[in-house]
């Protein structure tokens, strides 16, 4: 019985992790879309008109691409 409970707990934890990973990927995609929209908007005029910081990007990604989202194309 304990083995069955342990397996059930492991399955629940795996499901929760999968959900968290999925949410993380969705948030990353939304952040990229928003960044792209802001960059396109800024390319049409004053680059400082819209400025957004991304303090949470490092929580969701370990890649260097997302770790410095305030980078510019100057």
N, C-alpha and C positions, 0 to 999 in steps of 0.2 A: 504493500500500500504506500509506503514512504517513497519508493522508487517512482511510483505512478504520480504522486504529488510533486516530486522533484522534476519529473519530465514535464508536467503541466506548467509548473512555474517557469522552467526554461523556455517552453514554447511561448508563454505570455511575454517574457522578457524579450525574446527574439522578435515577436510581433511589435512590441513597443519600440524597439530599436529601429525596426524597418519603418515604422510610422515616423519616427523622429528623423531618420535619414531622408525619407520622402519629403517631409516638411522642409528640411534643410535645402534640398535640391530645388523645391518650389520657391523658397525665399531667395536663393541664389539667382534663379532665372528671373524672378521679378526685379531684383536689384539690377541685374544686367540690362533688362528692358528699360527700367527707369533711367539708368545711367546713359544709355544710348539716346533716349528721348531728350534728356537734359543736354547732352553733348550736341545733338542736332539743333536744339533750340539755341544753344550758345554759339554755334557756328554761324548763325544768322545775324549776330549782333554782338553786343557787349558780353564777353566771356564771363564776367563777374556778376552778371544779372541774376543767375541762378547758382547757388552754391549749397551743396548738400554734403554732409559728412557721413561716412559709413562706419560707425563705431562697432557694429556687430559682425562685419564681414569676416573677421578673423575667427569668430566662434563657429562659423559654418564651413570654412574652407581652409585648407592648409597650403593651397597653391599660392605662389607668389603673385599670380595674376590678380587674385581677389584681395591680397593682403595690403595693397596700396591703391585703393580705388579712386583716390583723389588725384591720380596722375593726370597730366594734361598732354595735349598734342602740340604744345607750343614749340 
